[in-house]
């Protein structure tokens, strides 16, 4: 998921709620990857409180390079 503000976070939450595994999310400050899946609701709370996805603690790596090299 590229971008995690209004549209991106809503799309990620919808996918999460229907059982999809969201494994990568980025915003202007960085990107997180968790190949087992990202728990979207706590990440939404971080971002809605003014934080960045890079503040989420449960990730495998923090890199935009991982995402662009895997796509």
TAUR-V361035 format. One record per residue. N is the residue number from 1. RES is the residue in one letter. PHI is phi as a letter, one per 20 degrees, with the letter a starting at -180 (999 if undefined). Layout:
{{N & RES & PHI} {N & RES & PHI}}
//
This chain:
{{1 & X & 999} {2 & X & e} {3 & X & n} {4 & X & b} {5 & X & d} {6 & X & f} {7 & X & f} {8 & X & f} {9 & X & f} {10 & X & f} {11 & X & f} {12 & X & f} {13 & X & f} {14 & X & f} {15 & X & f} {16 & X & g} {17 & X & f} {18 & X & e} {19 & X & o} {20 & X & f} {21 & X & e} {22 & X & e} {23 & X & d} {24 & X & b} {25 & X & b} {26 & X & c} {27 & X & b} {28 & X & f} {29 & X & e} {30 & X & r} {31 & X & b} {32 & X & d} {33 & X & c} {34 & X & c} {35 & X & f} {36 & X & e} {37 & X & o} {38 & X & e} {39 & X & f} {40 & X & f} {41 & X & g} {42 & X & f} {43 & X & f} {44 & X & g} {45 & X & f} {46 & X & g} {47 & X & f} {48 & X & f} {49 & X & e} {50 & X & n} {51 & X & e} {52 & X & c} {53 & X & g} {54 & X & f} {55 & X & e} {56 & X & f} {57 & X & e} {58 & X & d} {59 & X & c} {60 & X & e} {61 & X & b} {62 & X & c} {63 & X & a} {64 & X & f} {65 & X & f} {66 & X & g} {67 & X & f} {68 & X & f} {69 & X & f} {70 & X & e} {71 & X & e}}
//
